[in-house]
Amino acid sequence: MMTKPTLTEHRSPWVVFTSPADPWLASETAALMQRNGLVLRLDGREMRDPASVFRTFARDLSLLGYFGHNWDALVDCLHDWHGPGQGNQDLAILIEHADDLLKSDFLGLFVSVLAQAAWNSNLRLDGDGELDEWRQRIAQHFVFLLDHTAPVAFTEKAARGMDLAVALSDGRLLVTLTDFVWPGGDPASAPWTAGPLSFADKEILSGMTIKAIKLFRDHLGCSIHEALDILQSRSEYLRREHSDA
């Protein structure tokens, strides 16, 4: 049974894809602000490539001049970020109008970077998986807000990110890090499905569409229509991979 995502607690999922009209979003952002947390809104339409992602985060989060404008630097700056008062405030970053990110080839990496930052901020574990007593834990989560695209459409692309697992629940796409590499992460088992979603590749390449849809439905616990969306995304990816080869 999947618990509801949170913006106020120190737990996964670290990344959520949903609609801006989702009642959960209004409830969680209100709860976060009531406890002196911060809600920051970034415009996903500005994130056309990695360079513009880095510029947007640097500007809207006022990242210091030493921000290296690369993925590793983004992880570091996000989990070491302090609010306007330089305090350790809980934080939700909402990426609005994020629909066009579905067309990007860096989505999986982007989501993985955000999940890593949230894992660091929420759990504060050292290299041995023990609590780092010198660093205060903060609740940090990321939400992609989709104006006209169903969250399920992002499932396959998001799951390509390193060490990620995905789940579909109440119309939302939820993303976490697996505990295989990340202490305190989630097991790569139900209700989570570890990426990449390659378990139906043989059926897709063999033209066994109905069987592939059933595999996606069974693994992800989704509807047939949702499984078809995921199948289409995976099929396009495999076609590109084989044409490049």
C-alpha positions as CSV (number, residue, x, y, z in Angstrom):
1,M,0.0,0.0,0.0
2,M,1.5,3.3,-1.1
3,T,1.4,6.1,1.5
4,K,0.6,9.6,0.3
5,P,3.6,11.7,-0.7
6,T,4.6,14.5,1.7
7,L,6.2,17.9,1.6
8,T,6.6,18.2,5.4
9,E,8.1,14.8,6.5
10,H,11.6,13.4,6.1
11,R,10.6,10.6,3.8
12,S,10.2,9.6,0.2
13,P,8.9,10.0,-2.5
14,W,11.5,12.6,-3.2
15,V,10.0,13.7,-6.5
16,V,6.3,13.9,-7.5
17,F,4.7,14.6,-10.9
18,T,1.1,15.8,-10.6
19,S,-1.4,18.5,-11.8
20,P,-1.4,22.0,-10.3
21,A,-5.1,21.4,-9.5
22,D,-4.3,18.4,-7.3
23,P,-5.9,19.0,-3.8
24,W,-2.9,17.2,-2.3
25,L,-0.6,20.0,-3.5
26,A,-2.6,22.8,-1.9
27,S,-2.9,20.9,1.4
28,E,0.8,20.0,1.6
29,T,2.1,23.5,0.6
30,A,-0.2,25.1,3.2
31,A,1.1,22.7,5.8
32,L,4.7,23.4,4.9
33,M,4.3,27.1,5.1
34,Q,2.4,26.9,8.4
35,R,5.6,25.4,9.9
36,N,7.8,28.1,8.4
37,G,8.8,26.1,5.4
38,L,9.5,27.6,2.0
39,V,7.7,26.9,-1.3
40,L,9.7,28.0,-4.3
41,R,8.2,28.1,-7.8
42,L,10.4,27.7,-10.9
43,D,9.2,27.9,-14.5
44,G,9.7,24.6,-16.3
45,R,9.3,26.3,-19.7
46,E,12.7,27.9,-19.2
47,M,14.4,24.5,-18.8
48,R,15.1,23.6,-22.4
49,D,18.5,22.0,-21.9
50,P,20.9,21.4,-19.0
51,A,22.5,24.8,-19.3
52,S,19.1,26.5,-18.9
53,V,18.2,24.2,-16.0
54,F,21.3,25.4,-14.2
55,R,20.7,29.1,-15.0
56,T,17.1,28.8,-13.7
57,F,18.1,27.2,-10.4
58,A,21.0,29.6,-9.9
59,R,18.8,32.6,-10.4
60,D,15.7,31.6,-8.6
61,L,17.5,30.0,-5.6
62,S,20.2,32.7,-5.6
63,L,23.0,30.1,-5.6
64,L,26.4,31.4,-4.8
65,G,28.9,32.4,-7.4
66,Y,30.9,29.2,-7.0
67,F,28.0,27.1,-8.3
68,G,29.6,25.1,-11.1
69,H,26.6,24.9,-13.4
70,N,26.8,21.1,-13.7
71,W,24.7,18.2,-12.4
72,D,27.0,17.3,-9.5
73,A,27.2,20.9,-8.4
74,L,23.4,21.2,-8.5
75,V,23.1,18.2,-6.1
76,D,25.6,19.8,-3.7
77,C,24.1,23.3,-3.8
78,L,20.5,22.0,-3.3
79,H,21.2,19.9,-0.2
80,D,23.4,22.6,1.3
81,W,21.0,25.4,0.4
82,H,19.8,27.8,3.0
83,G,16.7,30.0,2.9
84,P,16.5,33.8,2.7
85,G,17.1,33.9,6.5
86,Q,20.1,31.5,6.2
87,G,18.2,29.1,8.4
88,N,17.7,25.4,7.8
89,Q,14.1,25.7,6.6
90,D,12.1,22.9,5.1
91,L,11.7,23.4,1.4
92,A,9.5,22.4,-1.5
93,I,10.6,23.3,-5.1
94,L,7.7,23.3,-7.5
95,I,8.6,23.2,-11.2
96,E,5.6,24.7,-12.9
97,H,4.5,24.3,-16.6
98,A,6.8,21.2,-16.8
99,D,5.0,19.5,-19.7
100,D,7.7,20.2,-22.3
101,L,10.3,18.5,-20.2
102,L,8.8,15.2,-21.6
103,K,10.6,16.0,-24.9
104,S,14.0,16.4,-23.2
105,D,16.7,13.8,-23.4
106,F,18.0,14.7,-19.9
107,L,14.8,14.1,-17.9
108,G,16.0,10.9,-16.2
109,L,19.3,12.5,-15.1
110,F,17.5,15.6,-13.9
111,V,15.0,13.6,-11.8
112,S,17.9,11.5,-10.4
113,V,19.8,14.6,-9.4
114,L,16.8,16.1,-7.6
115,A,16.1,12.8,-5.8
116,Q,19.8,12.6,-4.7
117,A,19.6,16.2,-3.3
118,A,16.4,15.4,-1.4
119,W,17.8,12.1,0.0
120,N,20.8,14.1,1.3
121,S,18.7,16.8,2.8
122,N,16.1,14.6,4.4
123,L,18.2,11.8,5.8
124,R,21.7,13.4,6.4
125,L,23.5,10.0,6.3
126,D,27.3,9.7,6.2
127,G,29.3,7.3,4.1
128,D,28.6,4.4,6.4
129,G,24.8,5.0,6.4
130,E,24.8,6.5,9.9
131,L,23.1,9.7,10.8
132,D,25.4,12.7,10.5
133,E,24.9,14.5,13.8
134,W,26.6,17.6,12.6
135,R,24.1,18.4,9.9
136,Q,20.5,19.2,10.5
137,R,17.9,17.3,8.6
138,I,15.4,19.3,6.5
139,A,12.4,18.2,4.6
140,Q,13.1,18.8,0.9
141,H,11.0,17.6,-2.0
142,F,10.5,18.4,-5.7
143,V,7.2,18.6,-7.6
144,F,6.8,18.7,-11.4
145,L,3.4,20.4,-12.2
146,L,1.9,19.4,-15.5
147,D,-0.7,21.7,-17.1
148,H,-2.1,19.3,-19.7
149,T,0.0,16.1,-19.6
150,A,-0.9,13.0,-17.5
151,P,1.9,12.2,-15.0
152,V,1.9,8.6,-16.3
153,A,3.4,9.9,-19.6
154,F,6.6,10.7,-17.7
155,T,7.0,7.3,-16.1
156,E,9.3,5.6,-18.6
157,K,11.6,8.6,-19.2
158,A,11.9,9.4,-15.5
159,A,12.7,5.8,-14.7
160,R,15.8,6.0,-16.9
161,G,17.5,8.0,-14.2
162,M,20.3,6.4,-12.1
163,D,19.1,4.3,-9.1
164,L,15.5,5.4,-9.4
165,A,12.3,3.6,-8.8
166,V,8.8,4.8,-9.7
167,A,5.2,4.2,-8.6
168,L,1.8,5.4,-9.9
169,S,-0.7,6.3,-7.2
170,D,-3.8,8.4,-7.2
171,G,-3.0,9.8,-10.6
172,R,0.5,10.9,-9.5
173,L,3.9,9.7,-10.6
174,L,6.2,9.2,-7.6
175,V,9.9,8.8,-7.7
176,T,12.4,7.5,-5.1
177,L,16.0,6.2,-4.8
178,T,16.5,2.5,-4.3
179,D,18.2,1.1,-1.2
180,F,20.6,-0.9,-3.2
181,V,23.0,2.0,-3.4
182,W,21.3,4.6,-1.1
183,P,21.0,3.7,2.6
184,G,17.5,4.5,3.8
185,G,16.2,4.3,0.3
186,D,13.2,2.2,-0.8
187,P,13.3,-1.4,-1.7
188,A,13.0,-2.1,-5.5
189,S,9.9,-4.1,-4.9
190,A,6.1,-3.4,-4.8
191,P,4.8,-0.8,-4.7
192,W,8.0,0.5,-6.3
193,T,9.3,-0.6,-9.7
194,A,13.0,0.0,-10.3
195,G,14.1,1.6,-13.5
196,P,14.9,1.4,-16.3
197,L,11.7,-0.2,-17.3
198,S,13.4,-2.7,-19.5
199,F,11.5,-5.9,-18.4
200,A,9.2,-5.8,-21.5
201,D,11.9,-5.0,-24.1
202,K,12.0,-8.5,-25.5
203,E,8.2,-8.4,-26.0
204,I,8.3,-4.9,-27.6
205,L,11.1,-5.8,-30.0
206,S,9.2,-9.0,-30.9
207,G,6.0,-7.1,-31.7
208,M,4.2,-8.8,-28.8
209,T,2.3,-5.6,-27.8
210,I,-0.5,-7.1,-25.7
211,K,2.0,-9.1,-23.6
212,A,4.2,-6.0,-23.2
213,I,1.2,-4.0,-22.0
214,K,0.3,-6.7,-19.5
215,L,3.8,-6.7,-18.2
216,F,3.7,-2.9,-17.6
217,R,0.3,-3.2,-16.0
218,D,1.4,-6.0,-13.7
219,H,4.7,-4.5,-12.6
220,L,3.4,-0.9,-12.1
221,G,-0.2,-1.7,-11.0
222,C,-1.5,0.7,-13.6
223,S,-4.5,0.7,-15.9
224,I,-4.3,-0.6,-19.5
225,H,-4.4,2.9,-20.9
226,E,-1.5,4.0,-18.6
227,A,0.4,0.9,-19.6
228,L,-0.1,1.8,-23.2
229,D,1.4,5.3,-22.6
230,I,4.4,3.7,-21.0
231,L,4.7,1.2,-23.8
232,Q,4.8,4.0,-26.4
233,S,7.5,5.8,-24.6
234,R,9.6,2.7,-24.2
235,S,9.1,1.7,-27.9
236,E,10.2,5.1,-29.1
237,Y,13.3,4.8,-26.9
238,L,14.2,1.4,-28.2
239,R,13.7,2.5,-31.8
240,R,16.1,5.3,-31.3
241,E,18.6,3.0,-29.7
242,H,18.5,0.5,-32.5
243,S,18.7,3.2,-35.2
244,D,21.7,4.7,-33.6
245,A,23.4,1.3,-33.3
